[in-house]
Amino acid sequence: MLNVLLKSIIDQDTAPIVVCDMDSIIVYMNPSAKVRYHKDLTGINLKKCHNADSNEKIDKVLDWFKKSKDNNIIFTHHNDKENKDVYMVALRDDDGKLIGYYEKHEYRNREAYSMYNFGR
């Protein structure tokens, strides 16, 4: 049941979420990510979607995540056009072992909808 609940949380998020394993293989994309990137990239190595400089940064972040169970989130980019910050977030098992990572987008624009607008 917990897996269904967690998947639902990820799927309902309006921000793109791309989940990768330790080999940078994309294991899951939520619907928002599929729309943003115009396709489902599940099964593809994330590094094929980035240039050499970005891949080097991904490797550095993964090394940092591995150094300590406390190293779990790092700011990686600000997109002025979309007014959002982008982070890499560590995914760990119950023992704290690093098992993957995901990209998190946080938009900074004020919500355009009225509060409790059920007609969204």
TORFI-914054 format. One record per residue: residue number from 1; residue in one letter; x, y, z of N, C-alpha, C, O in turn. Coordinates in Angstrom, 2 decimals, padded with zeros to 5 digits. Atoms other than C-alpha are relative to their C-alpha. Layout:
REM residues N
PT seq type     npx     npy     npz    capx    capy    capz     cpx     cpy     cpz     opx     opy     opz
PT NUM    A       X       Y       Z       X       Y       Z       X       Y       Z       X       Y       Z
...
//
This chain:
REM residues 120
PT seq type     npx     npy     npz    capx    capy    capz     cpx     cpy     cpz     opx     opy     opz
PT   1    M  000.81 -001.20  000.00  000.00  000.00  000.00  000.86  001.27  000.00  000.55  002.25 -000.67
PT   2    L -000.85 -001.18 -000.08  002.81  002.40  000.85  000.57  000.36 -001.38  000.64  001.54 -001.73
PT   3    N -000.53 -000.28  001.34  004.32  002.03 -002.65 -001.03  000.70 -000.88 -000.68  001.59 -001.65
PT   4    V  001.07 -000.62  000.79  000.97  002.95 -004.21 -000.17  001.46  000.44 -000.33  002.34 -000.40
PT   5    L  000.15 -001.37 -000.50  000.68  006.01 -001.97  001.16  000.88 -000.45  000.95  002.02 -000.88
PT   6    L -001.17 -000.79  000.40  004.24  007.16 -002.73 -000.02  000.29 -001.49  000.31  001.40 -001.91
PT   7    K  000.10 -000.22  001.45  003.75  006.70 -006.48 -001.05  001.06 -000.30 -000.86  001.91 -001.17
PT   8    S  001.06 -000.99  000.20  000.53  008.71 -006.26  000.48  001.41  000.35  000.14  002.37 -000.34
PT   9    I -000.55 -001.31 -000.36  002.35  011.55 -004.49  000.86  000.53 -001.13  000.72  001.68 -001.54
PT  10    I -000.89 -000.41  001.09  004.99  011.65 -007.22 -000.80  000.33 -001.25 -000.53  001.33 -001.91
PT  11    D  000.77 -000.21  001.23  002.44  011.36 -010.03 -000.87  001.25  000.06 -001.12  001.87 -000.97
PT  12    Q  000.85 -001.17 -000.13  000.26  014.17 -008.67  000.79  001.31  000.07  000.21  002.39 -000.08
PT  13    D -000.83 -001.21 -000.06  003.17  016.61 -008.32  000.00  000.66 -001.37  000.19 -000.01 -002.39
PT  14    T  000.01 -000.72  001.27  002.95  019.30 -010.99  001.40  000.30 -000.51  001.58  000.67 -001.67
PT  15    A -001.40 -000.20  000.42  006.74  019.64 -011.07  000.54 -001.31 -000.57  000.16 -002.39 -000.11
PT  16    P -000.60  001.21  000.55  008.77  017.21 -013.18  000.86 -000.71  001.04  001.61 -000.07  001.78
PT  17    I -000.82  000.81 -000.87  010.35  014.37 -011.21  000.58 -001.14 -000.83 -000.16 -001.92 -001.43
PT  18    V -000.71  001.05  000.74  012.98  012.11 -012.82  000.84 -000.77  001.02  001.72 -000.19  001.66
PT  19    V -000.67  000.84 -000.98  014.21  009.21 -010.67  001.02 -000.89 -000.71  000.71 -001.53 -001.71
PT  20    C -001.09  000.79  000.59  017.55  007.52 -011.43  000.59 -000.97  001.02  000.57 -000.71  002.22
PT  21    D -000.72  000.93 -000.87  019.38  004.50 -010.05  001.46  000.44  000.09  001.82  001.51 -000.40
PT  22    M -001.40 -000.37 -000.22  023.07  004.50 -009.13  000.82  000.04 -001.29  001.91  000.62 -001.32
PT  23    D -000.69 -000.04  001.29  024.07  003.97 -012.76 -000.54  001.12 -000.89 -000.22  001.19 -002.08
PT  24    S  000.63 -001.13  000.69  022.08  007.09 -013.76 -001.01 -000.45 -001.06 -001.31  000.30 -001.99
PT  25    I  001.07  000.45  000.87  019.49  004.97 -015.55 -001.32  000.57  000.54 -001.60  000.46  001.73
PT  26    I  001.29 -000.56 -000.42  016.10  006.70 -015.47 -000.94 -001.17  000.25 -001.26 -001.94 -000.66
PT  27    V  000.89  001.10 -000.37  013.82  004.30 -013.61 -001.45  000.45  000.08 -002.36 -000.38  000.05
PT  28    Y  001.37 -000.49 -000.05  010.77  006.55 -013.36 -000.05  001.49 -000.34  000.81  002.27  000.06
PT  29    M  000.31 -001.41  000.28  009.39  009.81 -014.72 -001.47  000.20  000.32 -002.32 -000.58 -000.12
PT  30    N  001.41 -000.27 -000.25  006.20  011.33 -013.38 -000.62  000.63 -001.25  000.11  001.06 -002.14
PT  31    P  000.64 -000.56  001.20  003.61  012.59 -015.90  000.49  001.41 -000.36  000.64  001.72 -001.54
PT  32    S -000.50 -001.36  000.28  004.85  016.20 -015.54  001.36 -000.04 -000.69  001.63  000.79 -001.56
PT  33    A -001.32  000.12  000.63  008.38  015.11 -016.48 -000.13 -000.45 -001.45  000.57  000.05 -002.33
PT  34    K  000.20  000.48  001.37  007.14  013.25 -019.55 -000.48  001.12 -000.91 -000.09  001.20 -002.07
PT  35    V  000.47 -001.16  000.77  005.34  016.40 -020.70  001.15  000.98 -000.22  001.35  001.46 -001.34
PT  36    R -001.10 -000.98  000.10  008.33  018.66 -019.98  001.05 -000.44 -001.01  001.52  000.37 -001.81
PT  37    Y -001.07  000.49  000.88  010.82  016.46 -021.83 -000.54 -000.60 -001.30  000.22 -001.14 -002.11
PT  38    H  000.67  000.39  001.24  008.29  015.57 -024.57  000.08 -001.48 -000.33 -000.19 -001.88 -001.46
PT  39    K -000.01  001.44  000.21  008.75  011.82 -024.13  000.34 -000.72  001.29  000.78 -000.12  002.27
PT  40    D -000.34  000.84 -001.14  009.22  008.96 -021.72  001.43 -000.51 -000.22  001.70 -001.24 -001.17
PT  41    L -001.41  000.38  000.11  012.96  008.47 -021.18  000.37 -001.15  000.93  001.55 -001.44  001.13
PT  42    T -000.25  001.11 -000.90  012.60  005.55 -018.78  000.87 -001.06 -000.69  000.61 -001.45 -001.83
PT  43    G -000.92  001.00  000.53  015.42  003.05 -019.29  001.23  000.61 -000.67  002.17 -000.11 -000.99
PT  44    I -001.12 -000.71  000.64  017.76  005.66 -020.81  000.96  000.50  001.08  000.52  000.86  002.18
PT  45    N -000.97 -000.57 -000.93  020.97  006.75 -019.10 -000.14  001.52 -000.05 -000.03  002.13 -001.12
PT  46    L  000.18 -001.45 -000.10  020.42  010.32 -017.89  001.16  000.76 -000.62  000.99  001.85 -001.17
PT  47    K -001.19 -000.69  000.50  023.96  011.18 -018.93 -000.02  000.15 -001.52  000.70  000.99 -002.06
PT  48    K  000.14 -000.16  001.45  023.00  010.69 -022.59 -000.78  001.26 -000.35 -000.76  001.72 -001.49
PT  49    C  000.81 -001.20  000.20  020.71  013.69 -022.15  000.75  001.27  000.37  000.21  002.37  000.24
PT  50    H -000.78 -001.14 -000.49  023.48  015.97 -020.82  001.36  000.06 -000.68  001.83 -000.92 -001.26
PT  51    N -001.34 -000.17  000.56  026.80  017.38 -021.97  001.04 -000.47  001.02  000.71 -000.83  002.15
PT  52    A -001.10  000.51 -000.84  030.20  016.40 -020.54  000.12  000.76  001.31  000.36  000.16  002.36
PT  53    D -000.11 -000.82 -001.22  030.27  019.30 -018.05 -001.09 -000.39  001.00 -000.82 -000.55  002.19
PT  54    S  001.11  000.40 -000.88  026.85  018.36 -016.64  000.22 -001.40  000.56 -000.06 -001.65  001.73
PT  55    N -000.26  001.37 -000.48  027.84  014.69 -016.42  001.07 -000.02  001.08  000.98 -000.80  002.03
PT  56    E -001.04 -000.10 -001.03  030.95  015.61 -014.46 -000.61  000.50  001.32 -000.26  000.02  002.39
PT  57    K  000.65 -000.52 -001.21  028.77  017.59 -012.03 -000.88 -001.07  000.64 -000.92 -001.19  001.86
PT  58    I  000.82  001.09 -000.54  026.36  014.66 -011.66  000.89 -000.98  000.77  000.54 -001.40  001.87
PT  59    D -000.93  000.92 -000.68  029.32  012.40 -010.78  000.51  000.59  001.31  000.63 -000.12  002.30
PT  60    K -000.47 -000.65 -001.23  030.61  014.94 -008.23 -001.07 -000.02  001.08 -000.78 -000.25  002.26
PT  61    V  001.09  000.04 -000.98  027.21  015.13 -006.57 -000.17 -001.40  000.55 -000.33 -001.57  001.76
PT  62    L  000.13  001.37 -000.48  026.94  011.35 -006.40  001.13 -000.37  000.96  000.89 -001.04  001.96
PT  63    D -001.12  000.23 -000.93  030.41  011.19 -004.80 -000.27  000.67  001.34  000.02  000.10  002.39
PT  64    W  000.31 -000.74 -001.23  029.29  013.81 -002.26 -001.10 -000.71  000.78 -001.02 -000.83  002.00
PT  65    F  001.06  000.76 -000.66  026.09  011.86 -001.52  000.57 -001.22  000.71  000.14 -001.56  001.81
PT  66    K -000.59  001.22 -000.56  028.22  008.76 -000.88  000.84  000.26  001.24  001.02 -000.64  002.06
PT  67    K -000.90 -000.32 -001.12  030.48  010.54  001.63 -000.68 -000.01  001.35 -000.05 -000.31  002.36
PT  68    S  000.68 -000.08 -001.28  027.83  010.94  004.30 -001.51 -000.21 -000.19 -002.09  000.24 -001.18
PT  69    K  001.45  000.18  000.02  024.27  009.88  005.05 -000.72  001.33  000.17 -001.92  001.44 -000.09
PT  70    D  000.58 -001.33 -000.19  023.70  013.56  005.87  000.02  000.84 -001.28 -000.61  001.90 -001.34
PT  71    N -000.08 -000.73  001.27  024.53  014.68  002.31 -001.14 -000.49 -000.90 -001.01 -001.52 -001.57
PT  72    N  001.20  000.51  000.65  021.08  014.41  000.75 -000.65  000.92 -001.03 -001.49  000.47 -001.80
PT  73    I  000.60 -000.91  000.97  020.18  017.49 -001.27  000.99  001.10 -000.33  001.69  001.62  000.54
PT  74    I -000.92 -001.04  000.42  022.14  019.98 -003.32 -000.65  000.84 -001.10 -001.24  000.30 -002.04
PT  75    F  000.50 -000.94  001.00  021.10  023.06 -005.29  000.90 -000.08 -001.23  002.12  000.02 -001.11
PT  76    T -000.80  000.18  001.21  022.21  022.61 -008.91 -000.21  001.06 -001.07  000.65  001.24 -001.93
PT  77    H  000.27 -000.91  001.11  020.60  025.30 -011.04 -001.17  000.91  000.34 -002.11  000.50  001.03
PT  78    H  001.18 -000.88 -000.03  018.31  028.33 -011.16 -000.36  000.35 -001.43  000.51  000.75 -002.21
PT  79    N  000.50 -000.31  001.33  016.20  028.84 -014.26 -000.79  001.30  000.10 -001.92  001.31  000.59
PT  80    D  000.66 -001.30 -000.09  015.35  032.55 -014.55 -001.29  000.03 -000.81 -002.29  000.61 -000.37
PT  81    K  001.17 -000.04  000.89  012.90  032.01 -017.41 -001.23 -000.60  000.68 -002.34 -000.06  000.57
PT  82    E  001.13  000.66 -000.67  010.74  029.65 -015.34 -000.06  000.34  001.49 -000.94 -000.14  002.21
PT  83    N -000.08 -000.41 -001.40  011.70  031.22 -011.98 -000.07 -001.22  000.93 -000.95 -001.34  001.78
PT  84    K -000.02  001.21 -000.82  012.60  027.89 -010.45  001.44 -000.36  000.37  002.39 -000.01 -000.33
PT  85    D -001.26  000.58 -000.43  015.41  026.25 -008.54 -000.06 -001.50 -000.25 -001.13 -002.11 -000.16
PT  86    V -000.08  001.43  000.27  016.58  022.74 -009.37  001.01 -000.61  000.98  002.07 -000.04  001.24
PT  87    Y -000.83  000.69 -000.98  018.07  020.28 -006.88  000.18 -001.45 -000.43 -000.64 -002.01 -001.15
PT  88    M -000.16  001.46  000.03  019.51  016.77 -006.89 -000.20 -000.49  001.43  000.33  000.09  002.37
PT  89    V  000.35  000.54 -001.32  018.18  014.68 -004.01  000.38 -001.47  000.06  000.06 -002.25 -000.84
PT  90    A -000.41  001.40 -000.20  019.66  011.44 -002.68 -001.20 -000.85  000.38 -002.10 -000.41  001.09
PT  91    L  000.97  001.01 -000.41  017.49  008.35 -002.38  000.77 -001.08  000.75  001.78 -001.59  000.26
PT  92    R -000.71  000.95 -000.85  018.50  005.97  000.41 -000.93 -001.11  000.47 -002.14 -000.91  000.59
PT  93    D  000.80  001.10 -000.55  017.35  002.59  001.69 -000.13  000.20  001.51  000.34  001.20  002.05
PT  94    D  000.24 -000.12 -001.45  016.34  001.96  005.33  001.27  000.08  000.81  001.26  000.60  001.93
PT  95    D -001.28 -000.04 -000.71  019.99  001.57  006.31  000.81  001.26 -000.34  001.91  001.44  000.19
PT  96    G -000.70 -001.23  000.37  020.97  004.90  004.74  000.91 -000.15 -001.21  001.59  000.80 -001.59
PT  97    K -000.84  000.23  001.18  022.74  003.33  001.76 -000.59  000.74 -001.20 -001.79  000.67 -001.45
PT  98    L  000.43 -000.72  001.20  022.58  005.48 -001.38 -000.44 -001.01 -001.06  000.32 -001.90 -001.43
PT  99    I  000.53  000.93  001.00  020.38  003.70 -003.94 -000.40  000.71 -001.30 -000.79  000.06 -002.27
PT 100    G  000.36 -000.75  001.20  019.71  006.48 -006.45 -000.15  001.47  000.34  000.28  001.94  001.39
PT 101    Y  000.21 -001.44 -000.19  018.73  010.10 -006.84 -001.13  000.47 -000.90 -001.55 -000.23 -001.83
PT 102    Y  000.99 -000.59  000.89  016.12  012.36 -008.32  000.22  001.50 -000.11  000.90  002.11  000.71
PT 103    E -000.08 -001.43  000.26  015.83  015.84 -009.74 -001.29  000.63  000.50 -002.39  000.16  000.18
PT 104    K  001.14 -000.68 -000.61  013.54  018.21 -007.85 -000.06  001.44 -000.52  000.96  002.14 -000.50
PT 105    H  000.21 -001.36  000.47  012.11  021.44 -009.29 -000.87  000.74  001.01 -001.91  000.22  001.44
PT 106    E  000.82 -000.83 -000.89  010.84  024.21 -007.01 -000.25  001.33 -000.69  000.66  002.14 -000.88
PT 107    Y  000.39 -001.24  000.67  008.94  026.99 -008.75 -000.19  001.09  001.03 -000.69  000.85  002.13
PT 108    R  000.05 -001.14 -000.92  009.11  030.43 -007.16 -001.14  000.98 -000.29 -001.31  001.96  000.43
PT 109    N  001.10 -000.89  000.33  006.09  032.03 -008.83 -001.16 -000.22  000.95 -001.44 -001.35  001.37
PT 110    R  001.18  000.09 -000.85  003.08  032.79 -006.69 -001.09 -000.78 -000.75 -001.25 -000.61 -001.96
PT 111    E  001.09  000.78  000.60  000.18  030.40 -007.33 -001.02  000.94 -000.64 -001.44  001.92 -000.03
PT 112    A  000.94 -000.83  000.75 -002.17  031.87 -009.95 -001.46 -000.32  000.33 -002.34  000.52  000.13
PT 113    Y  001.37  000.39 -000.32 -005.26  029.96 -008.79 -000.44  000.62  001.32  000.39  000.87  002.20
PT 114    S  000.55 -000.45 -001.28 -007.54  031.26 -006.06  000.07 -001.17  000.99  000.01 -002.34  000.60
PT 115    M -000.02  001.07 -001.01 -007.32  029.36 -002.80 -001.29 -000.79 -000.03 -002.38 -000.23 -000.19
PT 116    Y  001.13  000.93 -000.01 -009.62  026.36 -002.66 -000.89  000.15 -001.22 -002.11  000.07 -001.12
PT 117    N  000.73 -000.12  001.27 -010.62  026.84 -006.31 -000.30 -001.41 -000.51  000.54 -002.02 -001.18
PT 118    F  000.36  001.36  000.36 -012.44  023.55 -006.86 -000.28 -000.16 -001.50 -000.39 -001.28 -001.99
PT 119    G  000.27  000.06  001.44 -013.11  024.43 -010.51  001.24 -000.01 -000.84  001.16  000.07 -002.07
PT 120    R -001.31 -000.01  000.64 -009.42  024.34 -011.38 -000.09 -000.59 -001.35  000.92 -000.67 -002.06
//
